[in-house]
Amino acid sequence: MPQRIIIIGGGVGGTIVANVLARTLHPYEADITLIDSSGDHAYMPGWLYLPFNHVAADSDQIIRRERDLLNHQVHLVIGEVSKIDSSNRELLVTYSPGRDAIAGTGGASEAIYPYDYLVLATGARLVPSDLSGLSEGNGDWHHFYSAEGAIRLRHALHEFAGGRIVVAVGGIPYRCPPAPLEFTFLLDEWLRQRGLRERSEIHYLYPLPRVFPIETVAEVVTPLLEERNVKYTIFFNTEAVDTERNIISSLEGEEMPYDLLVLVPPHRGAKVVEESGLGDEQGWLPTDRATLEVKGAPHVYALGDATDLPVSKSGSAAHFEAKVVAHRLIADIRGEAPRNGEATYDGEVMCFLETGQNKATQLVFNYEHPPRPPRPSRYYHMEKHLFNRAYWHIVPQGLV
Ligand SMILES: Cc1cc2nc3c(=O)[nH]c(=O)nc-3n(C[C@H](O)[C@H](O)[C@H](O)COP(=O)(O)OP(=O)(O)OC[C@H]3O[C@@H](n4cnc5c(N)ncnc54)[C@H](O)[C@@H]3O)c2cc1C
């Protein structure tokens, strides 16, 4: 009997696991199903460029159909997993009416899926209402953490005629720690190009004792903020936003008025993780940092943004973790010992940090070794842009 492997989540992490498994295991060894609520695959790094019009919102650099990225042996189910029962090894899936690609449902709006192995690649979700005064779509505040949010921000920026723009973080952890800094550098450049910089103040607020979580990176980027006349306040843990009076305030008791607010919304793990009792108080999955098994749930693995691991919530981490999960599943199903090196995750992350003016730097690190970012240069900026294009052809397929 083939082993039933179910992967929840068709983001970068889940898609790589599915494709590597399908390429390696024979159909008599495994039956692979990926369940995703949207059926679309978003490339979130592209959202950073939407507010500045560097890329179109409907571009295939931003979004593609998940089916087109999956090996033909992977069954794709488009539906919402509404319950995970890890004791009985089964899932409850709810389908949205009118969606295609639903395998074996007989038209039902709910179905139970039993599994032998489960991979949770459910990512993170935005929860603006975790901050007092905020909810998605209320009041005048902005973010670039969804395609819709980034497009709304683009309109706001195009109407902006000068004043104070505050860039802030609504809570930790959040996806892609460099993103608010990258946005700040691109914003500075954009305002200069439009002749608005002299009439504008950019103020970057950060909850930690430095402008970036990792000290070696903060040492490189802090002088760049100063050079560009970007003001910053550290130890600013956002507590509330008053969208009537345009004031953001912190747990530390500071208040900052703004004309335009760009705020990374608070993040949590997936609702189904919270509601199935598998996550911690923020919905992150307690995950073994080396084997990526979910603690206390046999035959369940987690990867990417969904975990509670002490690494950046990044596509890069999800990518490296996916290889480890796939390797461990293959070894287990074949009754082989997992091979050293491929079978454990060492916290590896590799990403770029745009610093504006067509320059970027690169962050390469793991649990033991912090990044030593090189001086920002055009070379890394070009590499980042090349990677953004190459992504669709090599990453989801698990070819690198
Ligand atoms: C603006 C921005 C810029 C970024 N830039 C970079 C960068 O330069 N480099 C980098 O490495 N990372 C970057 N990231 C972070 C990166 O995009 C994410 O960390 C990565 O996409 C996480 O992948 P994932 O597979 O864990 O989760 P996701 O890609 O979030 O996928 C999760 C999937 O699970 C599905 N799902 C959730 N719950 C359910 C359910 N109950 N039932 C069915 N399906 C469900 C969702 O629909 C989703 O498709 C950036 C992020 C943002 C927002």
The ligand as an SDF file (V2000), in Angstrom:
LIG
                    3D

 53 58  0  0  0  0  0  0  0  0999 V2000
    6.8990   41.8320    1.4530 C   0  0  0  0  0  0  0  0  0  0  0  0
    7.6100   40.5220    1.6660 C   0  0  0  0  0  0  0  0  0  0  0  0
    8.8890   40.3430    1.1580 C   0  0  0  0  0  0  0  0  0  0  0  0
    9.5520   39.1400    1.3560 C   0  0  0  0  0  0  0  0  0  0  0  0
   10.8140   38.9900    0.8460 N   0  0  0  0  0  0  0  0  0  0  0  0
   11.4860   37.8370    1.0520 C   0  0  0  0  0  0  0  0  0  0  0  0
   12.7940   37.6440    0.5170 C   0  0  0  0  0  0  0  0  0  0  0  0
   13.3500   38.5250   -0.1550 O   0  0  0  0  0  0  0  0  0  0  0  0
   13.4170   36.4630    0.7500 N   0  0  0  0  0  0  0  0  0  0  0  0
   12.8260   35.4680    1.4900 C   0  0  0  0  0  0  0  0  0  0  0  0
   13.4540   34.4140    1.6730 O   0  0  0  0  0  0  0  0  0  0  0  0
   11.5930   35.6220    2.0110 N   0  0  0  0  0  0  0  0  0  0  0  0
   10.9070   36.7630    1.8110 C   0  0  0  0  0  0  0  0  0  0  0  0
    9.6330   36.9210    2.3140 N   0  0  0  0  0  0  0  0  0  0  0  0
    9.0590   35.8760    3.1760 C   0  0  0  0  0  0  0  0  0  0  0  0
    8.5360   34.6980    2.3780 C   0  0  0  0  0  0  0  0  0  0  0  0
    7.7370   35.1180    1.2990 O   0  0  0  0  0  0  0  0  0  0  0  0
    7.7430   33.7720    3.2960 C   0  0  0  0  0  0  0  0  0  0  0  0
    8.5210   33.5190    4.4350 O   0  0  0  0  0  0  0  0  0  0  0  0
    7.4550   32.4600    2.5830 C   0  0  0  0  0  0  0  0  0  0  0  0
    6.5720   32.6940    1.5220 O   0  0  0  0  0  0  0  0  0  0  0  0
    6.8810   31.4250    3.5530 C   0  0  0  0  0  0  0  0  0  0  0  0
    6.5750   30.2660    2.8470 O   0  0  0  0  0  0  0  0  0  0  0  0
    5.6610   29.1240    3.4900 P   0  0  0  0  0  0  0  0  0  0  0  0
    5.6340   28.0370    2.4830 O   0  0  0  0  0  0  0  0  0  0  0  0
    6.1160   28.8040    4.8600 O   0  0  0  0  0  0  0  0  0  0  0  0
    4.2260   29.7950    3.6800 O   0  0  0  0  0  0  0  0  0  0  0  0
    3.2690   30.5430    2.6430 P   0  0  0  0  0  0  0  0  0  0  0  0
    3.9780   30.9190    1.4050 O   0  0  0  0  0  0  0  0  0  0  0  0
    2.5740   31.5900    3.4280 O   0  0  0  0  0  0  0  0  0  0  0  0
    2.2240   29.4220    2.2340 O   0  0  0  0  0  0  0  0  0  0  0  0
    1.2650   28.9370    3.1200 C   0  0  0  0  0  0  0  0  0  0  0  0
    0.1070   28.3700    2.3160 C   0  0  0  0  0  0  0  0  0  0  0  0
   -0.7310   27.6330    3.2020 O   0  0  0  0  0  0  0  0  0  0  0  0
   -2.0630   27.8340    2.8160 C   0  0  0  0  0  0  0  0  0  0  0  0
   -2.9070   27.5560    3.9880 N   0  0  0  0  0  0  0  0  0  0  0  0
   -2.8450   28.1260    5.2190 C   0  0  0  0  0  0  0  0  0  0  0  0
   -3.7870   27.5880    6.0260 N   0  0  0  0  0  0  0  0  0  0  0  0
   -4.4520   26.6640    5.2820 C   0  0  0  0  0  0  0  0  0  0  0  0
   -5.5320   25.7930    5.5400 C   0  0  0  0  0  0  0  0  0  0  0  0
   -6.1560   25.7540    6.7240 N   0  0  0  0  0  0  0  0  0  0  0  0
   -5.9610   24.9630    4.5600 N   0  0  0  0  0  0  0  0  0  0  0  0
   -5.3610   24.9860    3.3240 C   0  0  0  0  0  0  0  0  0  0  0  0
   -4.3270   25.8020    3.0230 N   0  0  0  0  0  0  0  0  0  0  0  0
   -3.8850   26.6280    3.9940 C   0  0  0  0  0  0  0  0  0  0  0  0
   -2.1060   29.2830    2.3570 C   0  0  0  0  0  0  0  0  0  0  0  0
   -3.1640   29.4930    1.4630 O   0  0  0  0  0  0  0  0  0  0  0  0
   -0.7540   29.4420    1.6780 C   0  0  0  0  0  0  0  0  0  0  0  0
   -0.8460   29.1820    0.2780 O   0  0  0  0  0  0  0  0  0  0  0  0
    8.9350   38.1040    2.0930 C   0  0  0  0  0  0  0  0  0  0  0  0
    7.6450   38.2750    2.5940 C   0  0  0  0  0  0  0  0  0  0  0  0
    6.9790   39.4700    2.3950 C   0  0  0  0  0  0  0  0  0  0  0  0
    5.5890   39.6400    2.9410 C   0  0  0  0  0  0  0  0  0  0  0  0
  1  2  1  0
  2  3  1  0
  2 52  2  0
  3  4  2  0
  4  5  1  0
  4 50  1  0
  5  6  2  0
  6  7  1  0
  6 13  1  0
  7  8  2  0
  7  9  1  0
  9 10  1  0
 10 11  2  0
 10 12  1  0
 12 13  2  0
 13 14  1  0
 14 15  1  0
 14 50  1  0
 15 16  1  0
 16 17  1  0
 16 18  1  0
 18 19  1  0
 18 20  1  0
 20 21  1  0
 20 22  1  0
 22 23  1  0
 23 24  1  0
 24 25  2  0
 24 26  1  0
 24 27  1  0
 27 28  1  0
 28 29  2  0
 28 30  1  0
 28 31  1  0
 31 32  1  0
 32 33  1  0
 33 34  1  0
 33 48  1  0
 34 35  1  0
 35 36  1  0
 35 46  1  0
 36 37  1  0
 36 45  1  0
 37 38  2  0
 38 39  1  0
 39 40  1  0
 39 45  2  0
 40 41  1  0
 40 42  2  0
 42 43  1  0
 43 44  2  0
 44 45  1  0
 46 47  1  0
 46 48  1  0
 48 49  1  0
 50 51  2  0
 51 52  1  0
 52 53  1  0
M  END
$$$$
